[in-house]
């Protein structure tokens, strides 16, 4: 009986040391340089079917941005993005707005963000927001312009 109690106690201690993502078998996707735009498009298109309750982590440039919606005229939202191929000075932006309660670094800061993606529907528009629970400023910027 004493050995069984000791085993249970050891298991409890070990479990308390493991990250919660290991214990819960949390789904996570880390978006890298390769297929950055493709993956964001897939999340936008299939959020409810494939990515609901999936933790998403990616890096990009942080800036304050606006919606193309007169209801939010003058309101700025944090946005983490990368550039994609474009034409005639019309580069594509791929990224997400952030729903973040922490202190934001200044514009043009390279960050890594993690959280859960939600749709934000407003005045006939739909945007992706990352309910951000982790924002880390990185010392060295990554690849701003991606191909796919």
N, C-alpha and C positions, 0 to 999 in steps of 0.2 A: 504494500500500500504506500509506503514511504517513497519508493522508487517512482511509482505512478505520479504522485504529487510533485516530485522533483521534475519529472518529464513535462508535466503540464505547466509548471512554473517556467521552465526553460523555454518552452514553446511560446508562452505569453511574452517573455522578455524579448525573444528573437523577433516576434511579430511586431512588437512595438518599435523595433529598430528599422524595419523595412519601410520603404516609401509606400504611401497609401496606394499609388498607382500599381505597385506590384501585387498588393493584396486584393485590389478590386478588379484586376485585369482590365484596367481602363484602356479604351481605344485611344490611340494617338497617331497623328500623322505629322511628320516634320517635312515641310516643303523646302527643298533646296534650290540650287541654281537651275538644275535640269528640270524641265517641265513645270516651271514656276507658274507661268500664265495658264497652261493647260490644266494644272491642278486647281487653280483658283476658279477657272471657268467650270470645272467639274463640280466643285463645291457649290458654286452659285446655282448650277442647274439641278443638282441632286442632293441638296442639303438635307431635306426631310427623309429621303429614302436611304442615303448611304452615309451621311456624315453627322446625323443628329447624335448628340451626346459623345462626339469625338473631340478630343483635345487637339487643337491645331497650333503648331509652332512654326514661325517663319521669321526671317530677317528682312529688313528693308530700311528705307529712308523715312524718317518721321517728319511730317509737316502738318500744319494746320490747314484744313481745306473747307470748302463750302459745298453745299448741295446746289444742284441746278433746280431749285424749288423756291418760288417766291415766299412760301410760308416761313422758311428759315432764313430769309434774307438778312445778311449781316451776322449770322451765327456761325462760328467756326467750330470744326470738329477735328480731332487728331486723326491723321490718316497715315498708314504705313504702306509704302508702295515700292515697286520697281518699274523701270521703263521697259517697254517691248519695242519690237520693230514698228516703224511708222513710215510715213511718207510726207515729204514736203513740209517739214517742221511740225508734223502732227504726230508726235510719238505717242504710243499707247501707254497708259498708266494701268498697272495691275496691282491691286492691293485691297486693303480693308480699312474702314473707319474703326476707331477704337471706342469702346465704352469702358473707360478707365477712371478710377477714382484717385489714383496716386498722382504724385507730382510728375509733370511732363518735362522732358528736356527741351532745349530750344529747337526750332526748325533746323532741318538739314543735319540731324543726328542719326547715326546708324544704330538701330536697335534690334533686339530679338524680343518678340512678343509671343505669348502663349495664352490660350483661353478657349472659349467655345463660341462657335459662329452662330449668329442668329440673323434672320431677315428683319429689316426695318422698312416697313411700307409706309409711305407718306405721299399724299396728294398724287396718286397714280404712279409713283416711282417705287422701286424696290432696290435697296442697297444692302450690302453685307456689313455687319458689325461684328467685331471680335469682342466678346465680353472678356476683357483682358484681366487676368489675375497675376500675370508676370510680365514686367517690362524691364529689360536689361540694356543699358547703354553699353555698346561695344567699342573698344579702343580703335579697332581698325575697320573701316568700311568694307563691305563685301562688293559683289558684282551688281552695280546699279542697273545696267542694261542687260536683259536676258533675251534669248532668241525664241524660246518656246514655253 
